[in-house]
């Protein structure tokens, strides 16, 4: 059992199209090879698939986007 807390940039689905394009451009031009893959992923779904419960996700910053937090609990 335990708690998983992921805090990172928001997923593409949580931002408008323009912001998603800017985030992807920064990925390609600032040597962050896994950033776009991470932003395209659905970490809440992945955690549920791994047996975590009480999965919640939300943005904390400006426009509810950054930092983006996903928290989940895994029963003992």
SVG drawing of the C-alpha trace seen along z (x, -y; Angstrom):
<svg xmlns="http://www.w3.org/2000/svg" viewBox="-11 -32 30 37">
<polyline fill="none" stroke="black" stroke-width="0.4" points="0.0,0.0 1.0,-3.6 0.4,-6.9 1.7,-8.0 2.0,-11.7 2.9,-12.9 3.5,-16.6 4.5,-17.8 3.4,-19.8 -0.3,-19.5 -1.4,-16.9 -2.2,-18.2 -5.9,-17.4 -5.9,-20.0 -4.7,-22.9 -5.9,-24.7 -4.6,-23.7 -2.2,-26.7 -0.6,-25.9 -0.2,-22.2 1.6,-23.3 3.9,-25.5 4.6,-22.8 5.4,-20.3 7.6,-22.8 9.6,-23.4 10.0,-19.6 11.5,-19.3 13.8,-22.3 15.0,-22.0 16.2,-18.4 13.3,-16.9 12.8,-13.7 10.0,-12.3 8.1,-15.4 5.5,-15.2 5.0,-11.5 4.3,-12.3 1.9,-15.1 0.1,-12.8 -0.3,-10.1 -3.2,-9.7 -1.5,-9.0 -4.8,-8.7 -5.8,-5.8 -2.4,-4.2 -2.5,-4.4 -6.0,-2.9 -4.9,-0.1 -2.1,0.6 -4.6,1.0 -4.5,-2.5 -7.8,-3.9 -9.0,-7.3 -7.2,-8.7 -7.6,-12.5 -5.9,-15.0 -6.0,-18.8 -3.9,-21.8 -2.8,-24.1 -1.4,-27.1 -2.6,-29.8 -5.6,-28.7 -5.7,-25.5 -2.8,-24.0 0.7,-24.1 1.8,-22.4 -0.5,-19.6 -1.0,-17.0 -2.1,-13.4 -2.5,-11.6 -3.6,-8.0 -3.7,-5.5 -2.8,-1.8 -4.5,0.4 -2.4,2.6"/>
</svg>
